[in-house]
Amino acid sequence: MENFRLEKDFLGERKLPCNVYYGINTLRASEHFNVSGKKVNFKLIKALVIVKKAAALANEKANLLSIEKSQAIIKACDRILKGEFEDQFITDSLQGGAGTSTNMNVNEVISNIAIEILGGKKGDYSLIHPIHDINMCQSTNDVYPTALRIAAIRLLRAAADSFSKLQTALQVKENDFSHILKLGRTELMDALPMTVGQEFGAYARAVARDRWRLYKVEERLREINIGGTAIGTGMNAPQKYIFLITDILQDITGLGLSRSDFPVDTTQNMDVFCEVSGLLKAAAVNLIKISNDLRLLGSGPKGGFGELLIPAVQTGSSIMPGKVNPVILEMVSQVSMKVIANDTSITFAASSGQLELNAFSPLIAENILESLEILNNAVISLTKNCVNSIKVDVNKCKFNLDASTALVTALEYYIGYDKASEVAKKAINENRPIKEIVVDEKLLSTDLLDKILNPFSLTSPGIPGK
């Protein structure tokens, strides 16, 4: 029994194992672009398959493709969408050709599955051809960007939802910790009193902005260039097909996709992905800030700030017994750094497109989908494994506040800046609480001092005690 089949293109003939569903184009791509060891993101593959399914339906309704062929193609697509044949999509995520190799990999696999559905043998493209039938009325240059938008929207929605849950978790802590007074710090030095709730409230509002930005940017991703074919002019794509496929894609995906009113623009310009990536970068910046703050406030347990109790999720050292590290926060920071790095490469790739096409869309696709996936997963873990279970060491917060000179600022209105400075200096030199010095030197009455140093008064707008 022959273990190989012959396929040919205009460059010549090649042998392929009889059991594989990809064809000669995919084989050549696997040889030429074997660089990263990472295959094309399967979520992008599935989105491409959805586009192929919609194209088959549109071509059938436009009387361009027989019902027999379209039904076989649709069945093949459905099998892939259920998770079958994932091992047949072998092209490297980094490839030349603006995604042509990935598009052809999808065309060939669908074609050979459909051929078998019709009772034929893999490679008998007289039954269903990868280009003439699967790629009918299409080009990589309209299929690939359209699929990328579909994949990105789905991941974007998941990310926005995860940020929403993180926002809620932070708001719960804001409320739970609203009565706990602590030392606020600027430039890592003692500043003014605040509540732990106020600190978490600031985190919640930063995350809320990220959630809203990610939610809104989906609007720009909904505009697709399918039907524009090679450069957006729509050559070889009949009007009936162009209108049908967008409507069908809306039905299949459940997304509010819309036809670009100028596909030449949508085909050649990748700034939308820069915008999405830029918002992911902004979110990553906030996550790093929050993670660093939580690590610092939870440092110790004896030699650090020790004001927050970070949940212990695993032992922290192979040599130091009893050590526990803030590993979830460290992971979130690293993921965020990766997202920022991805944004840089997306920026370079999007700006390097020339004339009617961007040849570097595979790099954009790989990095934007990776950023969306890893940021979403990191935020889910941050919420579940850290924020939800964070506690406060109330006594340590009180100790750090009482031991600082932060309270002296509240007295400035009553005793003046210079006298307040003297009290602060004395407190530092003698290692005594501010309140004790003020009482001993009879600078203010005990009743007024208690009124000034009331937690609500200290953490609200206006002059404390007034």
Secondary structure, DSSP 8 states (H G I E B T S, - for coil): ---EEEEEETTEEEEEETT----HHHHHHHHH---SS-B--HHHHHHHHHHHHHHHHHHHHTTSS-HHHHHHHHHHHHHHHTTTTGGG---BSS-SSTTHHHHHHHHHHHHHHHHHHTT--TT-TTTS-IIIIITTT--HHHHHHHHHHHHHHHHHHHHHHHHHHHHHHHHHHHHHTTT-EEEEEETTEEEEEEEHHHHHHHHHHHHHHHHHHHHHHHHHHTEE-TT-TTTSS-TT--HHHHHHHHHHHHHHH-S--EE-S-HHHHHH--HHHHHHHHHHHHHHHHHHHHHHHHHHHT--SSSS---EE----S---SSSTT----HHHHHHHHHHHHHHHHHHHHHHHHHT-BTTB-TTHHHHHHHHHHHHHHHHHHHHHHHHHTGGG-EE-HHHHHHHHHTSSGGGGGGHHHH-HHHHHHHHHHHHHHT--HHHHHHHTTSS-HHHHHHHT-HHHHTSSS-TT-
